[in-house]
Amino acid sequence: MGTIPLVLAMAWSFFQGNESLTQVIGASFKALAYETSTKIDLLIKDEFQKMRHWASHPTLIINVKEHNRSVTESENTLKSITPLPPTYQEIQENGASRVLSNFLRDDLSAVESTKALFVTDASGNLVATINDYPERDNSSRATWVGVMKKGLPEAFGRLHFDTKLNTYLFEIAVPIRTRDQTRMGVLHRLYSSKRFFSPSIENILFGQTGHVMLINSNGVVLDCPILPTGHRLSEADLVKHVTGPEANWVETQSDGHGSHRLSIIGFSPLASTNRIIAGTQGPRLYTFAWQSSEELFAPTRKLLGWMAAAGFVSILLIAVMGSLAANRIVQPIRQLQKTAESIGRGESVKPLQIKTGDEIELLAEEINIMNALLRKTFTGLEQQVEEKSREVIYLREYTESILMSVPESILIFDASLRIEYANPAFEK
């Protein structure tokens, strides 16, 4: 009776505790993913703000304007007298390229992650650059098309693997405008995804495996302390669950790191950056907070172990205490049963000596009283039987003596006894 409620209470406590722990962990992961996404959003927003400021530099505006004019003039002249395009060395030594180099030299936050910084004109032709990475014709670049053709205020280029640099890059671009806000060129900047995001992502570690990573809506990793940049999460359901429109947390049967055990994952979209990306219809960006199931549910397993041990000890204590209590109750009851059986058989029994301080003791006292009354009643009946037996014996002897002293034809009546003989001869 004690064990069943105990086991039920322990099971209920475990499931409630596990559910509460899951809620707390999920809320923590959600908050962590949201804070990280906000920080990265601000980082990218600062880069765009910096790029817009650079794009307003007079030297860049003058060089792009002159380049556009020269291109227009060359298109209007005969092909035979078209001047040769400048070489890479000439482009890197012009005034606009020197301005870009100065910008990059003064930019302490993202200089190491910058792989290319260049300017293109209204036709996509290269105007200025800090190195020989960009192509001479950039009219097919998605960022150039977005800014110059689609009229986007800024563009965010999707993550891609660059074979020339052997690394994953992403790009941001802003328009170069005249005083009347006419778009006449584009300022491009390419970043190494790993180098750019790692200061904001890879320092966020908790436990042995807990970390935050940055992925896009296609499940491609932009930065992660464990997975390589460019790795694609193979679980489509997982990607669907962690790319919602708002920050949240989910329970999934996979974690994106090779395990298919139950996992708790917090995620959050980069709201500001995703609005920019929406213009180019590229994959949106999300932060992803995760910890291995073995480590994450270790407290739950420890709690279950302690509860099981406590329950086992409690069951043993209940068994011992129940045995003692049962003996204290059952033994007096068995004694009462034996005494009642003996009384029922008419045997002489000793008074019960039961001192339990409860109803059983009161019942024993009542049985003692009943036994005493029965014994007294049996004693009175025995005395009466003895007296009646003596009277019968006396009367029988008295009658026999009288009958032997009188003739057989005489009827004798006594005040207390009438003797008759059934012989019809005596009736006359």
Salt bridges, closest charged atoms under 4 A:
GLU47 OE2 - LYS50 NZ 3.01
GLU47 OE1 - ARG189 NH1 3.22
ASP107 OD1 - LYS50 NZ 2.76
ASP107 OD2 - ARG189 NH2 2.64
GLU112 OE1 - ARG195 NH1 3.86
ASP121 OD2 - HIS67 ND1 2.75
GLU154 OE1 - ARG52 NH1 2.82
GLU171 OE1 - ARG141 NH2 2.66
GLU171 OE2 - HIS188 ND1 2.74
GLU202 OE2 - LYS194 NZ 2.58
ASP223 OD1 - LYS194 NZ 3.35
GLU294 OE2 - ARG261 NH1 3.03
GLU347 OE2 - ARG345 NE 3.09
GLU391 OE1 - LYS388 NZ 3.97
GLU420 OE2 - ARG418 NH1 1.65
